[in-house]
Amino acid sequence: APYVDVICVNSYYSWYHDYGHLEVIPLQLATQFENWYRTYQKPIIQSEYGAGAIPGFHQDPPVMFSEEYQKALLQQYHMVLDEKRKNYVVGELI
């Protein structure tokens, strides 16, 4: 990270760990961004994130692999990404 112009991070909160717990995404993602930025003072790109879904699988409340879970997970990420974009997040790739 000290040798690059932009820091790219991959995150799969509530997917590969803490699965099913969408409520942890905002804190974990914001903390990750803040730690990278505090350490290196460089722009950040969220280079990977998301959740898989089985097309046509619906569940309420959302469960993993449902389209509703995928949508809810992305909404949690977008909430943080939109806020951090005001400061140092310069891009994202689902």
Order of alpha helices (4+ residues) and beta strands (2+ residues): beta-alpha-beta-alpha-beta
